[in-house]
C-alpha cells in the first residue's frame, strides 16, 4: 500500500492507495496540527510499502513529516513528486516547466486520466489556481489569485474597520460588514472562474478541487465536476 502525502499551503492531506485507487482518505490537518505526536497517532498502525509526497508547503513542516516517516518505517522509500515537461498524456505549457507548482501538475495528470476533452481545473485552496488543458493534453496556461480566506485576511490586515471572521452568511446583497465580506470574496472567486470559462471552447469540462471547492461550486451557474482529492489522485498515478 502506498502512503500519499499532499502538503499544501495551509493543510496536509493524506491517503492510502493500492495501485492508483485511493482506499483510505485520512484526516486533513491544518499546518498547526502537523506535529510528530499527532502524525504518529494517525500512522502508527500503517505499514506502507512506499511513501509518495507532493509538497508546496514550508520546508520545516515537510521535515517533521519525513523525519517521523523514517522513524516509523525505516526501510520504506520516500519519493517526492516533481513537475515534468511531459508525462501521462499531459504536456507542460510553462515557459520554465519546473516553475509550475507540483500540486497543479498532479491535478492536471489526474484529470487527463478521466477525460480526453479540454478541461479547466480550478483548485480552490489558499490560492485559487486555474489551469487549462486542450483536447491534446497541452497545458494552455492558467491564472492565480488569492483564495477566499486570503482575500478576507488581506482586507482585515490592510484596513482599519473590516473584521476577519470565518462565519458563513446568507448569499446575496448584505446589510452587515461580515456578510458583505463573505459574499464579496465568494462572488469574486466565482466571477473569475465564470470569466475564464466564457473564453474557453464550449466542450471544456470544469473540474473543481481544494478546500473551498464545494462552497464555490454551489454558486457557479454552469455544470462542473467536483473532485476533492485531485492532487492525491495524481500523486497515486505518478507514484506507479
Backbone bond lengths (Angstrom), bond angles and torsions (degrees), N, CA, C in turn:
res aa  C-N    CA-C-N  psi(-1)  N-CA   C-N-CA  omega(-1)  CA-C   N-CA-C  phi
1 X - - - 1.470 - - 1.523 109.44 -
2 X 1.324 116.45 137.66 1.452 123.56 -177.63 1.524 109.43 -97.50
3 X 1.327 117.43 123.96 1.456 121.66 174.25 1.523 108.08 -88.05
4 X 1.321 116.64 119.24 1.467 123.21 -177.31 1.522 109.43 -104.63
5 X 1.324 116.79 130.37 1.459 122.08 -178.31 1.524 109.67 -125.62
6 X 1.316 116.17 122.61 1.466 122.67 179.10 1.524 108.27 -116.57
7 X 1.342 116.31 97.87 1.463 121.74 178.60 1.522 108.84 -92.08
8 X 1.325 115.96 105.82 1.457 120.97 -178.95 1.513 112.18 -95.25
9 X 1.331 115.76 -167.22 1.462 120.87 -178.03 1.522 113.03 -71.79
10 X 1.331 117.26 -22.76 1.464 120.20 -177.38 1.518 113.62 -129.36
11 X 1.344 117.34 -21.01 1.460 119.91 -171.76 1.523 111.67 -142.78
12 X 1.323 114.11 161.57 1.465 122.13 170.89 1.522 107.96 -111.05
13 X 1.334 115.27 121.93 1.458 120.38 171.29 1.524 107.89 -108.56
14 X 1.325 116.55 146.07 1.448 118.99 178.30 1.523 110.68 -147.15
15 X 1.307 114.41 157.51 1.460 120.73 -178.66 1.516 108.70 -157.40
16 X 1.316 115.75 164.19 1.455 122.41 172.10 1.525 108.14 -114.18
17 X 1.321 115.91 136.29 1.460 120.57 -175.91 1.517 110.59 -129.24
18 X 1.327 114.94 146.05 1.456 122.09 168.19 1.513 106.47 -113.37
19 X 1.341 115.89 122.50 1.464 121.38 -169.99 1.528 107.34 57.32
20 X 1.330 118.72 -116.01 1.467 118.95 179.51 1.530 111.90 -113.96
21 X 1.321 117.04 10.88 1.460 121.10 -179.25 1.517 110.99 -95.81
22 X 1.336 116.73 127.43 1.460 120.97 176.23 1.524 108.55 -75.67
23 X 1.323 116.68 116.40 1.462 121.17 -177.27 1.519 112.42 -96.85
24 X 1.320 116.79 -38.74 1.464 121.79 -179.40 1.525 107.33 -127.89
25 X 1.324 116.90 123.37 1.464 121.65 175.01 1.524 107.17 -101.27
26 X 1.317 116.52 116.94 1.459 120.53 -174.40 1.519 113.31 -83.14
27 X 1.313 115.23 173.43 1.458 123.12 177.97 1.524 110.47 -68.44
28 X 1.326 116.70 129.66 1.463 121.20 176.87 1.528 109.32 -75.22
29 X 1.329 115.64 134.54 1.460 120.74 -177.91 1.524 110.79 -115.96
30 X 1.325 116.81 134.24 1.458 120.93 169.37 1.524 108.74 -70.01
31 X 1.315 117.69 159.42 1.465 120.91 -179.23 1.528 111.67 -55.52
32 X 1.328 117.11 -37.06 1.463 120.36 -179.02 1.520 112.43 -66.87
33 X 1.325 117.27 -17.60 1.465 121.95 -179.26 1.530 112.82 -93.88
34 X 1.319 116.87 -2.69 1.466 120.10 -178.33 1.516 108.62 -84.16
35 X 1.328 115.00 89.23 1.452 122.62 177.32 1.529 108.30 -130.45
36 X 1.306 116.57 156.90 1.463 120.19 -179.74 1.530 112.58 -58.44
37 X 1.348 119.63 -44.91 1.470 118.85 179.76 1.526 113.43 -61.43
38 X 1.330 117.14 -41.70 1.464 119.92 -179.70 1.526 110.78 -66.40
39 X 1.323 116.61 -46.25 1.462 119.78 179.88 1.524 111.53 -64.47
40 X 1.321 116.91 -38.58 1.469 120.48 179.64 1.533 110.31 -61.57
41 X 1.333 115.75 -42.70 1.467 119.82 178.53 1.526 111.54 -61.42
42 X 1.326 116.64 -39.91 1.462 120.99 -177.74 1.522 112.51 -72.83
43 X 1.337 117.23 -34.04 1.464 120.88 -168.35 1.523 115.25 -109.88
44 X 1.306 118.77 -6.30 1.454 119.79 -169.99 1.531 113.95 -64.38
45 X 1.330 117.46 -21.81 1.464 120.00 -179.37 1.528 112.92 -92.68
46 X 1.339 117.64 -2.08 1.456 120.98 179.67 1.526 110.69 -90.08
47 X 1.312 115.03 150.37 1.455 120.85 172.85 1.528 108.09 -134.44
48 X 1.328 117.08 79.83 1.463 119.99 -178.01 1.520 111.74 -72.21
49 X 1.314 114.87 157.60 1.465 120.13 173.26 1.517 110.91 -95.68
50 X 1.335 116.11 -12.12 1.449 121.12 -177.95 1.522 108.40 -160.96
51 X 1.318 117.17 151.58 1.460 122.75 176.64 1.524 107.76 -126.53
52 X 1.323 115.80 127.01 1.466 120.88 -179.29 1.523 108.86 -122.07
53 X 1.331 116.25 134.35 1.461 121.46 -171.52 1.525 110.98 -126.13
54 X 1.324 115.02 132.95 1.462 122.15 165.53 1.517 106.80 -115.63
55 X 1.328 117.76 126.34 1.462 119.46 -175.98 1.523 112.09 -138.52
56 X 1.326 115.27 126.62 1.466 122.34 166.48 1.527 108.82 -124.14
57 X 1.341 115.90 11.33 1.460 121.80 -177.87 1.516 112.44 -89.75
58 X 1.320 115.22 -173.39 1.462 121.50 -176.09 1.526 110.55 -69.37
59 X 1.333 114.82 142.47 1.466 120.73 -178.36 1.529 111.34 -60.29
60 X 1.334 117.53 -35.39 1.463 120.18 -178.39 1.525 111.11 -64.47
61 X 1.316 117.17 -38.23 1.462 120.77 178.41 1.519 110.62 -69.92
62 X 1.321 116.30 -41.18 1.459 119.76 177.58 1.523 110.14 -60.79
63 X 1.314 117.03 -37.07 1.464 121.19 179.25 1.528 111.26 -64.74
64 X 1.343 117.54 -40.79 1.461 121.10 176.64 1.526 110.26 -59.34
65 X 1.331 115.50 -45.21 1.463 120.98 -176.97 1.523 111.22 -65.40
66 X 1.320 116.91 -49.44 1.462 119.70 -175.77 1.527 112.10 -71.20
67 X 1.345 117.11 -33.97 1.467 119.79 177.61 1.522 110.68 -62.42
68 X 1.333 116.27 -45.33 1.463 119.30 179.10 1.528 111.01 -65.93
69 X 1.340 116.73 -41.39 1.466 119.84 179.39 1.519 111.09 -58.25
70 X 1.312 117.10 -39.92 1.469 120.54 179.94 1.526 111.21 -72.21
71 X 1.329 117.24 -28.89 1.461 119.95 175.00 1.525 111.20 -70.16
72 X 1.343 116.49 -42.35 1.457 120.83 -177.40 1.527 111.77 -73.80
73 X 1.337 115.77 -39.39 1.469 120.11 -172.97 1.529 108.17 -133.49
74 X 1.302 115.62 79.01 1.461 122.52 -169.55 1.531 113.12 -56.99
75 X 1.326 117.45 -38.82 1.460 120.61 -172.99 1.526 113.77 -100.77
76 X 1.341 117.78 6.70 1.461 120.91 -178.05 1.533 109.42 -87.67
77 X 1.351 117.58 127.18 1.477 119.03 -179.49 1.524 112.01 -68.85
78 X 1.326 115.31 147.26 1.465 122.04 175.36 1.526 107.47 -116.49
79 X 1.332 115.74 120.06 1.462 121.66 179.40 1.522 109.48 -107.12
80 X 1.323 116.62 137.15 1.458 121.87 178.86 1.531 108.89 -108.95
81 X 1.322 115.80 120.22 1.463 120.27 -179.65 1.520 110.42 -66.01
82 X 1.331 115.30 142.55 1.459 121.59 179.77 1.530 109.30 -129.25
83 X 1.314 116.22 144.08 1.456 120.20 173.59 1.521 109.31 -67.68
84 X 1.334 116.21 136.76 1.453 121.20 -178.56 1.526 111.03 -118.60
85 X 1.307 115.09 170.38 1.463 120.34 176.93 1.518 111.07 -77.01
86 X 1.327 115.61 -37.54 1.459 120.46 179.33 1.523 109.51 -156.67
87 X 1.321 116.99 135.14 1.470 120.82 177.68 1.517 109.46 -172.26
88 X 1.331 116.29 146.65 1.458 123.27 173.15 1.526 112.69 52.25
89 X 1.317 115.82 39.36 1.461 120.27 176.31 1.512 115.26 81.71
90 X 1.339 117.59 5.30 1.464 121.52 -179.50 1.519 109.66 -115.83
91 X 1.325 116.54 131.09 1.458 122.46 175.66 1.522 108.92 -108.81
92 X 1.307 116.16 122.06 1.458 123.05 -178.60 1.523 110.06 -67.41
93 X 1.318 117.05 127.80 1.456 121.16 -177.77 1.514 114.95 -95.69
94 X 1.342 118.14 -3.04 1.455 120.00 -179.09 1.531 110.86 -68.83
95 X 1.325 116.50 144.75 1.456 121.19 176.93 1.527 110.43 -61.82
96 X 1.319 116.61 -36.46 1.464 122.68 170.85 1.530 106.43 -116.89
97 X 1.337 117.64 93.37 1.469 120.99 -170.16 1.516 115.05 -51.52
98 X 1.333 118.45 -37.11 1.461 120.28 -177.27 1.522 112.92 -68.42
99 X 1.337 117.81 -13.64 1.458 121.45 179.33 1.532 112.31 -77.83
100 X 1.325 117.37 -15.02 1.464 120.51 175.64 1.524 107.97 -73.22
101 X 1.327 117.16 124.80 1.459 120.88 -177.73 1.515 112.34 -54.83
102 X 1.326 116.04 139.01 1.463 119.49 -176.24 1.526 111.12 -63.02
103 X 1.335 118.21 -31.01 1.465 120.10 177.41 1.526 110.94 -64.79
104 X 1.328 116.97 -40.60 1.470 120.43 177.46 1.528 110.39 -65.57
105 X 1.320 115.93 -41.19 1.462 121.51 179.39 1.531 111.52 -61.17
106 X 1.321 116.55 -45.49 1.461 120.78 -178.75 1.527 111.47 -67.00
107 X 1.328 116.89 -37.63 1.466 119.74 177.79 1.527 110.81 -63.26
108 X 1.329 116.89 -39.93 1.466 120.38 177.76 1.526 110.87 -64.17
109 X 1.312 116.87 -41.05 1.466 120.06 178.52 1.524 110.62 -62.90
110 X 1.326 116.92 -42.82 1.463 120.20 179.57 1.520 111.46 -61.64
111 X 1.320 116.79 -44.08 1.460 120.85 -178.38 1.525 111.16 -67.64
112 X 1.327 116.88 -37.33 1.468 120.67 -178.51 1.526 111.51 -62.50
113 X 1.320 116.96 -28.35 1.465 119.93 178.32 1.529 111.52 -77.48
114 X 1.320 117.21 -12.32 1.457 121.41 -178.74 1.532 113.21 -94.43
115 X 1.333 116.95 -28.21 1.456 120.30 -175.68 1.523 110.87 -157.09
116 X 1.322 115.80 150.81 1.464 121.69 173.62 1.534 111.46 -102.01
117 X 1.315 116.44 5.11 1.459 120.63 175.24 1.530 109.46 -76.62
118 X 1.324 118.15 160.37 1.472 119.46 172.22 1.527 109.61 -62.30
119 X 1.315 116.06 144.37 1.462 120.20 -176.00 1.519 110.95 -134.95
120 X 1.327 114.00 154.37 1.460 122.70 170.04 1.524 106.31 -122.70
121 X 1.332 116.47 119.14 1.462 122.04 -176.72 1.524 108.94 -108.43
122 X 1.321 115.86 120.79 1.460 121.24 -179.03 1.523 109.04 -116.24
123 X 1.323 116.07 119.98 1.464 121.95 175.98 1.525 107.95 -100.96
124 X 1.325 116.13 112.40 1.461 122.23 -174.22 1.523 110.10 -97.29
125 X 1.312 116.02 72.42 1.454 121.27 -177.76 1.513 111.73 -115.63
126 X 1.332 116.37 -145.71 1.463 121.19 176.93 1.524 109.74 -54.26
127 X 1.312 115.59 -46.08 1.462 121.87 166.95 1.523 107.67 -107.50
128 X 1.301 117.06 150.32 1.458 121.01 171.84 1.524 106.65 -96.73
129 X 1.319 115.67 117.93 1.461 120.57 178.05 1.513 108.98 -113.21
130 X 1.319 115.28 140.87 1.465 122.12 179.78 1.517 107.87 -126.74
131 X 1.332 116.59 127.00 1.459 121.93 179.29 1.515 109.84 -132.38
132 X 1.327 115.61 140.74 1.456 121.85 -175.74 1.518 110.10 -120.05
133 X 1.328 115.88 131.39 1.460 123.20 172.00 1.511 109.22 -113.48
134 X 1.346 117.30 139.63 1.463 118.80 172.95 1.529 109.53 -86.40
135 X 1.308 116.91 -178.87 1.458 121.03 -175.33 1.524 112.65 -64.49
136 X 1.325 117.33 -21.94 1.463 121.90 179.07 1.527 112.10 -87.57
137 X 1.323 117.16 -0.35 1.455 120.30 -179.80 1.512 114.25 84.84
138 X 1.332 117.16 13.01 1.465 120.78 178.66 1.525 109.96 -87.26
139 X 1.309 114.96 124.57 1.461 121.47 177.27 1.522 108.97 -67.96
140 X 1.330 115.80 121.81 1.458 121.24 -176.47 1.527 113.50 -90.24
141 X 1.331 115.64 -9.03 1.463 120.20 -176.05 1.512 109.97 117.75
142 X 1.324 116.95 -170.52 1.451 118.69 -177.67 1.514 113.37 -169.26
143 X 1.320 114.40 -164.78 1.458 123.10 -178.68 1.525 109.07 -138.17
144 X 1.325 115.74 153.25 1.458 121.63 173.97 1.527 108.40 -136.42
145 X 1.326 115.41 133.83 1.468 119.16 171.29 1.522 108.10 -145.60
146 X 1.315 116.21 172.74 1.457 120.63 178.92 1.522 110.39 -65.38
147 X 1.343 116.32 142.65 1.454 121.22 174.51 1.523 110.62 -76.82
148 X 1.326 115.89 179.55 1.464 120.42 -174.17 1.527 112.09 -59.19
149 X 1.323 117.67 -49.40 1.468 120.28 -178.42 1.517 111.32 -66.06
150 X 1.320 116.53 -38.31 1.461 120.16 -179.98 1.530 110.86 -66.39
151 X 1.319 117.55 -37.66 1.466 120.66 175.91 1.528 110.40 -63.02
152 X 1.329 116.23 -44.85 1.467 119.67 179.25 1.525 111.18 -63.59
153 X 1.320 116.25 -40.70 1.465 120.78 179.42 1.525 111.10 -63.25
154 X 1.329 116.56 -42.04 1.466 120.29 178.94 1.521 110.89 -60.87
155 X 1.324 117.52 -40.89 1.465 120.77 178.09 1.523 110.85 -64.61
156 X 1.330 116.19 -44.41 1.466 119.83 -176.29 1.525 112.64 -66.29
157 X 1.336 117.21 -38.52 1.455 120.72 -173.92 1.530 113.46 -90.20
158 X 1.308 116.71 -7.66 1.465 119.15 -178.35 1.524 113.00 -120.10
159 X 1.327 115.90 11.47 1.461 120.91 175.31 1.526 108.45 -134.49
160 X 1.325 115.46 166.11 1.460 119.43 -176.65 1.524 113.00 -86.32
161 X 1.338 117.93 -31.96 1.467 119.19 -167.52 1.521 114.76 -127.53
162 X 1.332 118.00 11.52 1.457 119.08 179.53 1.518 109.39 -99.12
163 X 1.327 117.90 118.93 1.472 121.37 -173.10 1.523 112.03 -82.05
164 X 1.336 115.56 157.86 1.455 122.12 173.41 1.519 108.54 -105.12
165 X 1.321 117.04 114.33 1.466 121.44 177.96 1.521 108.87 -135.19
166 X 1.331 115.43 161.21 1.457 120.09 175.98 1.532 111.21 -112.57
167 X 1.323 116.05 19.27 1.464 120.47 -178.63 1.522 111.41 -76.28
168 X 1.336 116.26 154.53 1.461 122.62 176.52 1.522 109.32 -99.55
169 X 1.327 115.29 155.82 1.469 119.60 -176.59 1.520 110.60 -143.36
170 X 1.328 114.63 165.99 1.464 121.09 174.93 1.523 109.38 -59.57
171 X 1.330 116.12 139.50 1.460 121.01 -179.09 1.521 110.64 -79.90
172 X 1.327 116.63 128.43 1.462 120.97 176.52 1.517 111.72 135.44
173 X 1.325 115.24 -168.05 1.455 121.12 178.50 1.526 109.69 -56.21
174 X 1.332 115.33 138.44 1.463 119.77 -170.65 1.521 111.09 -118.03
175 X 1.340 114.78 145.96 1.460 120.24 -179.58 1.535 111.12 -117.05
176 X 1.343 116.17 16.42 1.456 120.96 171.21 1.524 108.17 -144.67
177 X 1.311 116.05 152.33 1.460 121.37 -169.74 1.525 112.52 -60.69
178 X 1.332 117.21 -46.59 1.465 119.68 -177.49 1.523 111.53 -58.37
179 X 1.329 116.19 -43.31 1.466 120.63 179.43 1.522 110.89 -67.67
180 X 1.332 117.15 -36.72 1.459 120.71 179.65 1.528 111.10 -63.93
181 X 1.330 116.84 -39.34 1.464 121.23 177.14 1.530 110.08 -67.55
182 X 1.312 116.74 -44.90 1.468 121.90 179.38 1.529 110.21 -56.00
183 X 1.317 116.49 -50.05 1.459 120.74 -177.48 1.522 112.34 -74.57
184 X 1.322 117.80 -35.52 1.457 120.29 -179.36 1.518 112.19 -65.05
185 X 1.327 116.74 -43.77 1.470 119.89 179.22 1.529 110.85 -69.60
186 X 1.333 116.81 -39.41 1.463 120.40 179.32 1.524 110.87 -64.55
187 X 1.319 116.75 -45.34 1.465 119.87 -179.44 1.530 111.59 -69.00
188 X 1.333 117.02 -31.18 1.466 119.72 176.77 1.524 110.18 -62.38
189 X 1.323 116.40 -44.32 1.464 120.43 178.27 1.528 110.92 -63.53
190 X 1.321 116.08 -46.11 1.469 120.03 179.78 1.524 111.34 -62.71
191 X 1.324 116.66 -40.23 1.458 120.07 -179.99 1.516 112.15 -62.85
192 X 1.331 117.26 -40.33 1.460 120.67 177.61 1.527 110.39 -61.45
193 X 1.321 116.78 -48.04 1.467 120.44 -178.08 1.529 111.03 -62.77
194 X 1.322 116.49 -44.33 1.467 119.78 -179.06 1.528 111.47 -66.34
195 X 1.326 117.88 -36.93 1.469 121.10 177.79 1.520 110.12 -64.30
196 X 1.324 117.22 -43.06 1.460 120.79 178.57 1.527 110.16 -61.50
197 X 1.323 116.62 -45.89 1.466 120.41 -177.62 1.524 112.16 -64.88
198 X 1.325 117.55 -32.02 1.465 121.03 178.39 1.523 111.93 -61.64
199 X 1.319 117.46 -28.40 1.459 122.37 -175.88 1.529 113.26 -96.74
200 X 1.335 117.28 6.81 1.455 121.76 179.90 1.523 110.33 -108.25
201 X 1.333 117.91 158.96 1.472 120.03 177.25 1.527 111.26 -55.65
202 X 1.340 116.20 147.41 1.456 120.47 -176.99 1.527 112.55 -63.34
203 X 1.325 117.05 -20.15 1.457 120.36 179.55 1.528 112.75 -79.92
204 X 1.334 117.18 -2.21 1.463 120.99 -177.76 1.521 111.40 -69.25
205 X 1.331 115.90 129.44 1.465 121.77 177.30 1.516 109.53 -94.57
206 X 1.330 116.01 132.30 1.463 121.85 -179.11 1.527 109.69 -95.56
207 X 1.340 116.14 125.62 1.460 122.86 174.92 1.523 108.74 -115.22
208 X 1.320 117.06 134.00 1.461 122.22 174.79 1.520 109.61 -117.98
209 X 1.337 115.39 137.11 1.452 121.72 176.52 1.524 108.26 -141.44
210 X 1.329 117.60 174.71 1.460 120.83 177.69 1.520 113.14 99.10
211 X 1.323 114.96 169.31 1.458 121.55 -172.11 1.515 115.86 -61.44
212 X 1.331 118.13 -33.09 1.473 121.23 -179.10 1.521 112.33 -101.35
213 X 1.331 116.97 12.11 1.466 120.31 -174.70 1.524 112.10 -60.62
214 X 1.314 116.79 -44.68 1.470 119.64 -176.92 1.520 111.47 -64.71
215 X 1.325 116.94 -41.62 1.462 121.44 179.18 1.522 110.94 -62.49
216 X 1.329 116.81 -46.99 1.459 121.04 -178.68 1.529 110.76 -69.37
217 X 1.329 116.91 -40.72 1.468 120.82 -178.83 1.523 111.53 -57.65
218 X 1.320 117.09 -36.39 1.463 121.25 -177.00 1.522 112.37 -64.93
219 X 1.339 117.33 -19.35 1.467 120.97 -177.30 1.529 113.51 -104.83
220 X 1.318 117.78 -1.49 1.463 120.29 179.82 1.529 110.35 -84.92
221 X 1.315 115.82 148.49 1.460 120.75 -173.10 1.522 112.84 -100.69
222 X 1.305 118.21 18.31 1.451 121.26 -178.16 1.514 110.54 -135.19
223 X 1.314 115.62 162.30 1.454 119.58 -179.34 1.526 109.98 -68.29
224 X 1.310 115.67 149.07 1.462 120.73 -178.39 1.512 109.03 -157.94
225 X 1.326 114.80 166.80 1.454 121.94 174.29 1.524 108.22 -115.99
226 X 1.330 116.15 125.38 1.456 121.76 -179.20 1.522 108.72 -97.11
227 X 1.326 116.67 118.45 1.468 123.07 179.84 1.527 108.02 -131.10
228 X 1.318 116.39 104.88 1.464 119.12 -171.05 1.527 113.49 -76.55
229 X 1.334 117.74 -16.34 1.470 119.46 -173.54 1.526 112.85 -126.71
230 X 1.310 117.56 42.67 1.465 120.07 -177.45 1.525 112.56 -61.12
231 X 1.314 117.80 -39.51 1.467 119.87 -178.33 1.524 110.18 -64.55
232 X 1.318 116.88 -44.69 1.461 120.04 177.58 1.532 111.04 -63.69
233 X 1.316 117.21 -38.55 1.472 120.05 176.48 1.520 111.39 -61.58
234 X 1.335 115.70 -44.97 1.456 119.23 177.85 1.508 112.32 -64.51
235 X 1.333 116.65 -37.15 1.461 121.07 178.32 1.536 110.69 -64.52
236 X 1.319 116.12 -39.21 1.471 119.86 177.48 1.530 110.63 -62.24
237 X 1.321 116.96 -37.76 1.467 121.20 -179.22 1.518 110.88 -68.20
238 X 1.324 117.75 -51.22 1.465 120.02 -176.00 1.521 111.27 -69.79
239 X 1.321 118.44 -25.89 1.468 120.27 -178.88 1.512 112.56 -71.37
240 X 1.340 116.98 -13.26 1.457 120.90 177.39 1.525 111.30 -83.00
